[in-house]
Structures are given as C-alpha cells and as structure tokens.
Amino acid sequence: MKNVLSVLFLGLVILGCNSSEQKEETSEKPSFNPRAELPSTVLYVGLKEPEQNEIVNIEETVPENMIAISGGNVRIGSEEGFAHERPMFWATLKPFFMDKSPVTVGQFRAFVLATDYKTEADKFGNAGIIHESTDKNWILKDGANWEYPLGKDFPKAEDNHPVTQVSWNDATAYAKWAGKRLPHEIEWEHAARNGKNTRDIYAWGNEIAENDKYLANVWQGTFPNFNENTDAFTETSPVGAFGESPIGLTDLSGNVWEWCSNYVFDYRSLIMEDVPSDFKGEKAERGGSFLCEPSWCHGYRVSGRSSSSPETSLFHVGFRCVKDI
C-alpha cells in the first residue's frame, strides 16, 4: 500500500512516501476527459457568455448547517492568477446545497463511531505536516491522524475545528455516509462567487484585512521562516471564526484547503478541442489554508487551485460537502 505526500511548496512539488514502499513511476498517463466528471448541476461550459442568466428559485427546505446556492452563470478563473487559472471560461449551474462550513472534527468523529471507519492515515501510520518541531520541513509524522493532526505528542484537535489528515478517499466516504457528495471545483467557485458571479478576489471583497484585523486564517509573514500570527492561529481555527460570506458560507479562504470531487485538469481541455488535459492523477483542492502566504501561495483567492493524490493526508487539508436539489 502506498502513501504519497504531494504538496505545493515554494513552487515545487515535494513528494514523500511510506517508508516501506515508493510510489511506482509510470511513463504513461491514463486517458482522461474532464467533461465526464461534470456533475448534473453544471449545464454549460464554454468561452461564450450564455445569453440567459435565469436564477432558479429554491423552494425546498434547506438541510441543517447547509446553504442554498442559487443557480446561474459564473465565469471561472482569473486573468490575474496563476497559469492554471486560465483561460477563464463560463459555466451555467443549477442550484444546489453546500455545507455552511468545512466538516469539523466532531462531525467526522460521529462518522467514525457510527461506521468504525479507519482513515488512510491510520492505515499508513503517518501523515504530512510542516511545523517548528520538524525544523520547518515537510515530513510524514508517525501517529498523525484526524484526531492528532500534528501527531500524538501534541494535543487532540478540537471538535469545532475543521477535520484534517483526511484523504480524498476518506472525505468521499464521509460524504456518502452523510447522504452528500464532494463539490466539483466549478461548483465550489460558483458558491465562493456568491452564486451571482461576483468578481472580487475573495468571497467578501478585495481586502484580506480590515482595520488591522485579518478576515481569514492565513500565514502572516514569510513562509516558512516567520509567522507574525496576527490572526491568532498558527494552525487551524474554529470554523466560522472569521465570519461569513454574503450568502452565509464560512472559511472559503484560508483555514484548510478543501477537497473537490474532480481530478485537476487544464482549463483549456474543457473548452477547446485537441488540448491535452494535463492530467496528473491528483484531485483538485480549493480555498487555501493557514499555510498560504502570497509570496509563494495566494491560494486563498476565489480562483486559487491546488491538488494532491487521492490517498494523501495533510494537516492543512479538509473538505465540505454539497447536496443535489
């Protein structure tokens, strides 16, 4: 069994592995069509702006701790971002429900107790962290898991914090148990643009701080050398601690990266013919984390993207779910 640590670090992908087995290198990538992964909520993708922008009213009762995301048109990506956020394209979506906040440690504990589920980090016996105790280097920490994100020589994660050290496979298992699913990153960005194609850098506007108060749990300083910790959290923060977006979602920027349902792909392959998908076999992530710092990772912008292999567990990656209407 393999365990691959795949993270973006100072512009490079740092690969770690289970001590007993290296990941096998393959010279050929499997065939992949990103359109095949589009959920039923995505009605259109293309370069041309749709003429109609009908917002479908949501008449169903909104499930507890979820937010109704209106349908409509959204332009995905950014011309000011990284190359993998271009070209921008249009999408039309039907309404759906999205978890108000990332899944918490307490919610994930309920799942584990109900199903006797064992995460991949527990199976492997380790998971990825970077910390003062690791000399600011990424390592696979023995004993690190969803309850002890930094390892068992550190305190347990608090129940109201987002669960971390869960792989994409773990997140998918939870979502299925909860009667939900992971969002496609088009759905995620549509929700972060407030269901109406707002064009701000962040879900709430264009500033990360107001009156010297940070509006998201991100890194202040120079990563990984120095963290001013102006926002009072060196790792995860309680969900909702930094307020809500205009439509009521929390933690869309910073705190933890969030797993998405789809494999990461080259945007060009979704809207143009004869363009390779640049398929890496990694699942997309959105939202940035407490490790993100603009000089190397401004991933907490609405259009920011990242990815990791489906079995990877990291202490700054969690997830939230969506539900079809």
Secondary structure, DSSP 4 states (H G I P E B T S, - for coil): ---EEEEEETTEEEEEE-TT-PPPP-SSPPP--GGGG--TTEEEEESSPPS--PPPP--SPPPTTEEEEPPEEEEES-SSS-GGG-S-EEEEE--EEEESSPPBHHHHHHHHHHHT---HHHHHTEEEE--GGGTT--EEEET--SS-TT-TTSPPPPTTSBP-S--HHHHHHHHHHTT-BPPPHHHHHHHHTTTTT---SBTTBS-SEETTEESSB---EETTTEE--TTS-SS---TTTT-B-TTS-B-SSBS-EEEEEEEP--HHHHHSTT------S-EEEES--TT--TTT--TTSTT--EEE-TT--BTTEE---EEE-
